[in-house]
């Protein structure tokens, strides 16, 4: 019983830091895109290439629609997995199914 409670607590703590880090990463990526777009020394193709390299290096998938680039990445949450395992015992399995079939990917779009 103590292990189950410990898993839940550790899961919640990890999830808190995962969310905090997620918002920092999102803000950093948006600022990076803005700084590249504002760079007047680069041509449009060079700007797209720099942005593309940045997201590829960070594990994003790239989708090209016309002139737009869309970058997508799905993050696995160890915190939610541990919390689910601790609360429901089978919650870990439920989270894995959620991750695989329901969770949406983070998405960044460039014009």
MMTF fields as JSON, N, C-alpha, C and O atoms, coordinates in Angstrom:
{
  "mmtfVersion": "1.0.0",
  "mmtfProducer": "UNKNOWN",
  "numBonds": 443,
  "numAtoms": 444,
  "numGroups": 111,
  "numChains": 1,
  "numModels": 1,
  "chainsPerModel": [1],
  "groupsPerChain": [111],
  "chainIdList": ["A"],
  "bondAtomList": [4, 2, 8, 6, 12, 10, 16, 14, 20, 18, 24, 22, 28, 26, 32, 30, 36, 34, 40, 38, 44, 42, 48, 46, 52, 50, 56, 54, 60, 58, 64, 62, 68, 66, 72, 70, 76, 74, 80, 78, 84, 82, 88, 86, 92, 90, 96, 94, 100, 98, 104, 102, 108, 106, 112, 110, 116, 114, 120, 118, 124, 122, 128, 126, 132, 130, 136, 134, 140, 138, 144, 142, 148, 146, 152, 150, 156, 154, 160, 158, 164, 162, 168, 166, 172, 170, 176, 174, 180, 178, 184, 182, 188, 186, 192, 190, 196, 194, 200, 198, 204, 202, 208, 206, 212, 210, 216, 214, 220, 218, 224, 222, 228, 226, 232, 230, 236, 234, 240, 238, 244, 242, 248, 246, 252, 250, 256, 254, 260, 258, 264, 262, 268, 266, 272, 270, 276, 274, 280, 278, 284, 282, 288, 286, 292, 290, 296, 294, 300, 298, 304, 302, 308, 306, 312, 310, 316, 314, 320, 318, 324, 322, 328, 326, 332, 330, 336, 334, 340, 338, 344, 342, 348, 346, 352, 350, 356, 354, 360, 358, 364, 362, 368, 366, 372, 370, 376, 374, 380, 378, 384, 382, 388, 386, 392, 390, 396, 394, 400, 398, 404, 402, 408, 406, 412, 410, 416, 414, 420, 418, 424, 422, 428, 426, 432, 430, 436, 434, 440, 438],
  "bondOrderList": [1, 1, 1, 1, 1, 1, 1, 1, 1, 1, 1, 1, 1, 1, 1, 1, 1, 1, 1, 1, 1, 1, 1, 1, 1, 1, 1, 1, 1, 1, 1, 1, 1, 1, 1, 1, 1, 1, 1, 1, 1, 1, 1, 1, 1, 1, 1, 1, 1, 1, 1, 1, 1, 1, 1, 1, 1, 1, 1, 1, 1, 1, 1, 1, 1, 1, 1, 1, 1, 1, 1, 1, 1, 1, 1, 1, 1, 1, 1, 1, 1, 1, 1, 1, 1, 1, 1, 1, 1, 1, 1, 1, 1, 1, 1, 1, 1, 1, 1, 1, 1, 1, 1, 1, 1, 1, 1, 1, 1, 1],
  "groupList": [{"groupName": "UNK", "atomNameList": ["N", "CA", "C", "O"], "elementList": ["N", "C", "C", "O"], "formalChargeList": [0, 0, 0, 0], "bondAtomList": [1, 0, 2, 1, 3, 2], "bondOrderList": [1, 1, 2], "singleLetterCode": "X", "chemCompType": "L-PEPTIDE LINKING"}],
  "groupTypeList": [0, 0, 0, 0, 0, 0, 0, 0, 0, 0, 0, 0, 0, 0, 0, 0, 0, 0, 0, 0, 0, 0, 0, 0, 0, 0, 0, 0, 0, 0, 0, 0, 0, 0, 0, 0, 0, 0, 0, 0, 0, 0, 0, 0, 0, 0, 0, 0, 0, 0, 0, 0, 0, 0, 0, 0, 0, 0, 0, 0, 0, 0, 0, 0, 0, 0, 0, 0, 0, 0, 0, 0, 0, 0, 0, 0, 0, 0, 0, 0, 0, 0, 0, 0, 0, 0, 0, 0, 0, 0, 0, 0, 0, 0, 0, 0, 0, 0, 0, 0, 0, 0, 0, 0, 0, 0, 0, 0, 0, 0, 0],
  "groupIdList": [1, 2, 3, 4, 5, 6, 7, 8, 9, 10, 11, 12, 13, 14, 15, 16, 17, 18, 19, 20, 21, 22, 23, 24, 25, 26, 27, 28, 29, 30, 31, 32, 33, 34, 35, 36, 37, 38, 39, 40, 41, 42, 43, 44, 45, 46, 47, 48, 49, 50, 51, 52, 53, 54, 55, 56, 57, 58, 59, 60, 61, 62, 63, 64, 65, 66, 67, 68, 69, 70, 71, 72, 73, 74, 75, 76, 77, 78, 79, 80, 81, 82, 83, 84, 85, 86, 87, 88, 89, 90, 91, 92, 93, 94, 95, 96, 97, 98, 99, 100, 101, 102, 103, 104, 105, 106, 107, 108, 109, 110, 111],
  "secStructList": [7, 2, 2, 2, 2, 2, 2, 2, 2, 2, 2, 2, 2, 2, 2, 2, 2, 2, 2, 2, 2, 2, 2, 2, 2, 2, 2, 2, 2, 2, 2, 2, 2, 2, 2, 2, 2, 2, 7, 6, 6, 1, 7, 2, 2, 2, 2, 2, 2, 2, 2, 2, 2, 2, 2, 2, 2, 6, 6, 7, 3, 3, 3, 3, 3, 6, 6, 3, 3, 3, 3, 3, 3, 7, 7, 7, 7, 2, 2, 2, 2, 2, 2, 2, 2, 2, 2, 2, 1, 1, 2, 2, 2, 2, 2, 2, 2, 2, 2, 2, 2, 6, 7, 7, 7, 3, 3, 3, 3, 3, 7],
  "xCoordList": [0.824, 0.0, 0.87, 0.545, 1.968, 2.86, 3.513, 3.743, 3.814, 4.428, 3.458, 3.86, 2.199, 1.178, 1.049, 0.97, 1.03, 0.945, 2.192, 2.093, 3.345, 4.595, 4.62, 5.053, 4.152, 4.083, 3.207, 3.548, 2.086, 1.166, 1.809, 1.712, 2.459, 3.081, 4.236, 4.343, 5.085, 6.207, 5.68, 6.234, 4.618, 4.014, 3.511, 3.725, 2.841, 2.34, 3.474, 3.398, 4.529, 5.673, 6.336, 6.648, 6.546, 7.144, 6.272, 6.781, 4.966, 4.055, 4.117, 4.087, 4.201, 4.314, 5.537, 5.437, 6.682, 7.894, 7.855, 8.427, 7.185, 7.027, 6.227, 6.606, 5.131, 4.301, 5.067, 5.011, 5.779, 6.565, 7.604, 7.777, 8.28, 9.279, 8.634, 9.215, 7.449, 6.742, 6.464, 6.665, 6.005, 5.709, 6.98, 6.962, 8.082, 9.356, 9.808, 10.242, 9.703, 10.112, 9.257, 9.771, 7.962, 7.054, 7.403, 7.474, 7.619, 7.975, 9.301, 9.434, 10.287, 11.586, 11.464, 12.075, 10.677, 10.505, 9.822, 10.213, 8.816, 8.126, 9.053, 9.025, 9.867, 10.819, 11.892, 12.333, 12.31, 13.312, 12.767, 13.444, 11.549, 10.921, 10.818, 11.129, 10.385, 10.249, 11.595, 11.685, 12.651, 13.964, 14.515, 15.164, 14.263, 14.718, 13.94, 14.523, 12.633, 11.81, 12.199, 12.107, 12.627, 13.0, 14.403, 14.764, 15.188, 16.561, 16.548, 16.151, 16.974, 16.919, 18.109, 18.11, 19.11, 20.288, 20.053, 20.816, 19.01, 18.74, 17.633, 16.675, 17.782, 16.721, 15.634, 15.846, 14.464, 13.335, 13.669, 13.313, 14.345, 14.699, 15.679, 15.587, 16.612, 17.57, 16.85, 17.176, 15.879, 15.101, 14.362, 14.393, 13.693, 12.965, 13.902, 13.564, 15.073, 16.032, 16.538, 16.672, 16.819, 17.279, 16.198, 16.486, 14.968, 13.86, 13.672, 13.456, 13.757, 13.604, 14.686, 14.389, 15.924, 17.028, 16.825, 17.094, 16.349, 16.105, 15.094, 15.328, 13.977, 12.936, 13.326, 12.974, 14.036, 14.51, 15.466, 15.406, 16.343, 17.292, 16.581, 17.135, 15.362, 14.603, 13.528, 12.627, 13.613, 12.744, 11.353, 10.463, 11.135, 9.822, 9.688, 10.671, 8.46, 8.141, 7.749, 7.177, 8.055, 7.775, 6.736, 6.829, 5.75, 4.736, 4.77, 4.74, 4.832, 4.854, 3.506, 3.065, 2.873, 1.606, 1.785, 1.78, 1.94, 2.2, 3.508, 4.557, 3.455, 4.646, 4.85, 5.929, 3.826, 3.884, 4.597, 4.494, 5.318, 5.916, 5.194, 4.992, 4.81, 4.167, 5.043, 5.405, 5.38, 6.236, 5.4, 4.704, 5.471, 4.656, 5.511, 6.46, 5.138, 5.838, 4.879, 4.163, 4.873, 4.052, 4.984, 5.905, 4.746, 5.596, 4.961, 3.775, 5.755, 5.316, 5.491, 6.555, 4.469, 4.53, 4.753, 3.834, 5.968, 6.276, 5.51, 5.104, 5.313, 4.565, 3.138, 2.676, 2.431, 1.064, 1.032, 0.113, 2.035, 2.11, 2.256, 1.552, 3.162, 3.362, 2.14, 1.73, 1.563, 0.367, -0.77, -1.432, -0.986, -2.034, -1.769, -2.697, -0.516, -0.162, -0.404, -0.862, -0.098, -0.277, -1.732, -2.11, -2.538, -3.942, -4.807, -5.568, -4.693, -5.631, -5.034, -5.746, -3.768, -3.021, -2.953, -1.889, -4.051, -4.031, -3.988, -4.062, -3.868, -3.837, -2.685, -2.794, -1.574, -0.436, -0.826, -0.465, -1.568, -2.043, -3.032, -2.997, -3.904, -4.868, -4.131, -4.508, -3.068, -2.309, -1.619, -1.601, -1.057, -0.402, -1.39, -1.048, -2.608, -3.637, -4.011, -4.197, -4.121, -4.399, -3.297, -3.574, -2.046, -0.9, -0.898, -0.638, -1.186, -1.116, -2.256, -2.032, -3.47, -4.628, -5.323, -6.01, -5.174, -5.967, -5.127, -5.534, -3.964, -3.184, -2.813, -2.385, -2.986, -2.641, -1.175, -0.592, -0.602, 0.797, 0.899, -0.016, 2.039, 2.331, 2.583, 3.161, 2.154, 2.27, 2.741, 2.226, 3.717, 4.207, 4.062, 4.38, 3.58, 3.363, 4.126, 4.129, 4.765, 5.435, 4.734, 4.139, 4.808, 4.188, 5.226, 4.907],
  "yCoordList": [-1.193, 0.0, 1.26, 2.246, 1.22, 2.375, 2.642, 3.795, 1.566, 1.718, 2.405, 3.255, 2.046, 2.645, 4.144, 4.967, 4.478, 5.882, 6.64, 7.768, 6.036, 6.656, 6.896, 7.955, 5.906, 6.077, 7.27, 8.051, 7.401, 8.511, 9.856, 10.792, 9.947, 11.212, 11.568, 12.705, 10.602, 10.836, 11.206, 12.086, 10.543, 10.843, 12.271, 12.949, 12.736, 14.111, 15.126, 16.142, 14.847, 15.76, 15.82, 16.9, 14.653, 14.618, 15.342, 16.078, 15.141, 15.783, 17.305, 18.018, 17.796, 19.246, 19.796, 20.799, 19.141, 19.624, 19.417, 20.212, 18.357, 18.154, 19.301, 19.827, 19.692, 20.781, 22.104, 22.882, 22.342, 23.568, 23.624, 24.663, 22.525, 22.445, 22.559, 23.148, 22.005, 22.069, 23.525, 23.908, 24.33, 25.73, 26.505, 27.382, 26.187, 26.84, 26.485, 27.354, 25.188, 24.759, 25.407, 25.818, 25.501, 26.111, 27.576, 28.048, 28.291, 29.703, 29.877, 30.765, 29.033, 29.117, 28.877, 29.593, 27.873, 27.565, 28.721, 29.064, 29.318, 30.447, 31.652, 32.348, 31.894, 33.002, 32.738, 33.659, 31.477, 31.13, 31.386, 31.974, 30.941, 31.157, 32.659, 33.101, 33.437, 34.887, 35.541, 36.433, 35.098, 35.713, 35.389, 36.232, 34.188, 33.825, 34.615, 35.109, 34.738, 35.488, 36.963, 37.586, 37.521, 38.936, 39.199, 40.352, 38.161, 38.306, 38.741, 37.973, 39.951, 40.485, 40.028, 40.208, 39.443, 38.979, 37.66, 37.304, 36.936, 35.63, 35.718, 36.478, 34.932, 34.815, 33.899, 33.189, 33.931, 33.132, 31.644, 30.974, 31.127, 29.704, 29.366, 28.297, 30.26, 30.046, 30.066, 29.285, 30.951, 31.015, 29.7, 29.141, 29.21, 27.945, 26.8, 25.936, 26.79, 25.719, 25.742, 24.689, 26.923, 27.044, 26.571, 25.854, 26.976, 26.565, 25.052, 24.386, 24.525, 23.092, 22.304, 21.296, 22.755, 22.091, 22.099, 21.103, 23.225, 23.346, 22.304, 21.599, 22.209, 21.28, 19.827, 18.96, 19.542, 18.18, 17.742, 16.601, 18.637, 18.32, 18.061, 17.404, 18.573, 18.379, 17.303, 17.232, 16.471, 15.303, 15.537, 14.72, 16.615, 16.895, 16.257, 16.093, 15.901, 15.458, 16.692, 17.635, 16.685, 17.853, 17.491, 16.465, 18.363, 18.223, 19.509, 20.602, 19.387, 20.556, 20.661, 19.732, 21.804, 22.073, 23.385, 24.463, 23.279, 24.468, 25.105, 24.462, 26.367, 27.065, 26.889, 27.176, 26.421, 26.299, 25.03, 23.987, 25.14, 23.982, 23.786, 24.739, 22.561, 22.243, 21.218, 20.195, 21.498, 20.629, 19.999, 20.698, 18.67, 17.972, 17.022, 16.409, 16.926, 16.019, 15.622, 16.461, 14.343, 13.842, 13.459, 12.663, 14.023, 13.756, 12.709, 12.79, 11.729, 10.735, 11.317, 11.849, 11.226, 11.775, 10.657, 9.905, 10.56, 9.571, 9.887, 8.979, 11.168, 11.569, 11.048, 10.49, 11.22, 10.706, 9.185, 8.583, 8.567, 7.105, 6.584, 5.656, 7.176, 6.733, 7.047, 6.23, 8.226, 8.59, 7.612, 7.128, 7.328, 6.375, 4.988, 4.308, 4.558, 3.25, 3.219, 2.212, 4.318, 4.371, 4.452, 3.862, 5.155, 5.346, 4.141, 3.641, 3.69, 2.676, 1.285, 0.342, 1.155, -0.076, -0.402, -0.766, -0.279, -0.498, 0.84, 0.889, 1.915, 3.255, 3.449, 4.214, 2.762, 2.829, 2.333, 2.933, 1.233, 0.697, 1.663, 1.876, 2.241, 3.216, 4.404, 4.886, 4.883, 6.01, 5.629, 6.422, 4.436, 4.008, 3.992, 4.399, 3.528, 3.54, 4.972, 5.282, 5.839, 7.25, 7.878, 8.578, 7.623, 8.178, 7.723, 8.513, 6.463, 5.894, 6.375, 6.687, 6.435, 6.652, 8.007, 8.433, 8.695, 9.901, 11.167, 12.2, 11.12, 12.331, 13.022, 12.386, 14.338, 15.14, 15.544, 15.651, 15.763, 16.181, 17.682, 18.43, 18.124, 19.551, 19.989, 19.239, 21.193, 21.627, 23.076, 23.947, 23.315, 24.655, 24.845, 23.946, 26.012, 26.279, 27.528, 28.528, 27.454, 28.63, 29.031, 28.201, 30.295, 30.802, 30.946, 31.357],
  "zCoordList": [0.0, 0.0, 0.0, -0.662, 0.741, 0.81, -0.539, -0.905, -1.286, -2.608, -3.553, -4.348, -3.473, -4.335, -4.034, -4.946, -2.752, -2.36, -2.806, -3.288, -2.649, -3.065, -4.578, -5.033, -5.361, -6.822, -7.191, -8.079, -6.507, -6.801, -6.498, -7.292, -5.355, -4.958, -5.897, -6.357, -6.171, -7.09, -8.472, -9.131, -8.914, -10.207, -10.289, -11.294, -9.236, -9.229, -9.241, -9.931, -8.473, -8.44, -9.819, -10.321, -10.42, -11.764, -12.773, -13.618, -12.693, -13.636, -13.504, -14.507, -12.281, -12.059, -12.801, -13.508, -12.638, -13.289, -14.804, -15.55, -15.267, -16.711, -17.325, -18.372, -16.686, -17.212, -17.196, -18.149, -16.101, -15.992, -17.115, -17.753, -17.35, -18.411, -19.793, -20.704, -19.947, -21.23, -21.621, -22.773, -20.669, -20.964, -21.297, -22.16, -20.619, -20.929, -22.344, -23.101, -22.699, -24.041, -25.116, -26.156, -24.873, -25.842, -26.053, -27.188, -24.957, -25.052, -25.782, -26.625, -25.464, -26.113, -27.616, -28.409, -28.012, -29.434, -30.161, -31.277, -29.547, -30.17, -30.311, -31.326, -29.298, -29.365, -30.416, -31.103, -30.539, -31.55, -32.954, -33.797, -33.19, -34.5, -34.787, -35.893, -33.801, -33.984, -34.269, -35.112, -33.567, -33.784, -35.173, -35.792, -35.66, -37.002, -38.047, -39.012, -37.862, -38.823, -38.879, -39.936, -37.761, -37.705, -38.242, -38.479, -38.434, -38.907, -40.37, -41.247, -40.628, -41.993, -42.845, -44.062, -42.207, -42.947, -43.674, -44.572, -43.295, -43.893, -44.936, -44.788, -45.985, -46.988, -46.426, -45.443, -47.071, -46.586, -46.519, -45.55, -47.531, -47.529, -46.419, -45.816, -46.143, -45.049, -43.701, -42.808, -43.56, -42.325, -42.098, -41.002, -43.152, -43.029, -42.688, -41.879, -43.298, -43.058, -41.616, -40.993, -41.084, -39.691, -38.714, -37.755, -38.968, -38.112, -38.199, -37.187, -39.404, -39.622, -38.879, -38.237, -38.963, -38.273, -36.759, -36.087, -36.224, -34.789, -34.324, -33.342, -35.028, -34.603, -34.846, -34.047, -35.919, -36.149, -35.046, -34.589, -34.618, -33.55, -32.222, -31.341, -32.076, -30.842, -30.964, -30.128, -31.989, -32.096, -32.643, -32.405, -33.362, -33.932, -35.309, -36.032, -35.659, -37.017, -37.816, -37.269, -39.108, -39.947, -40.999, -41.673, -41.115, -42.154, -42.963, -42.397, -44.277, -45.142, -45.853, -46.529, -45.682, -46.361, -47.116, -46.522, -48.414, -49.216, -48.795, -48.836, -48.389, -47.911, -46.407, -45.889, -45.712, -44.257, -43.828, -44.475, -42.729, -42.072, -40.749, -39.997, -40.469, -39.2, -38.498, -39.08, -37.245, -36.458, -35.353, -34.617, -35.239, -34.25, -33.421, -33.909, -32.145, -31.246, -30.131, -29.584, -29.804, -28.717, -27.571, -27.755, -26.395, -25.234, -24.331, -24.012, -23.921, -22.953, -21.56, -21.246, -20.722, -19.373, -18.361, -18.037, -17.873, -16.842, -15.565, -14.84, -15.289, -14.101, -14.114, -13.119, -15.229, -15.322, -15.305, -14.749, -15.913, -15.905, -14.47, -14.073, -13.703, -12.316, -11.455, -10.631, -11.647, -10.896, -11.185, -10.267, -12.458, -12.831, -12.278, -11.84, -12.29, -11.742, -10.239, -9.698, -9.57, -8.126, -7.703, -6.691, -8.44, -8.048, -8.419, -7.59, -9.625, -10.109, -10.277, -10.621, -10.044, -10.289, -11.775, -12.277, -12.472, -13.92, -14.657, -15.885, -13.893, -14.478, -15.437, -16.395, -15.19, -16.107, -17.481, -18.493, -17.518, -18.792, -19.44, -20.652, -18.634, -19.151, -19.762, -20.829, -19.082, -19.63, -20.936, -21.877, -21.005, -22.247, -23.406, -24.516, -23.16, -24.201, -24.576, -25.753, -23.575, -23.831, -24.677, -25.651, -24.298, -25.016, -26.472, -27.379, -26.68, -28.029, -28.932, -30.102, -28.396, -29.259, -29.108, -30.036, -27.984, -27.75, -27.671, -28.203, -27.023, -26.783, -28.08, -29.043, -28.086, -29.257, -29.187, -28.108, -30.347, -30.424, -30.221, -30.567, -29.647, -29.612, -31.048, -31.835, -31.389, -32.769, -32.844, -32.143, -33.695, -34.007, -35.497, -36.276, -35.904, -37.324, -37.72, -37.003, -38.86, -39.415, -40.691, -41.378, -40.996, -42.239, -43.314, -44.429]
}
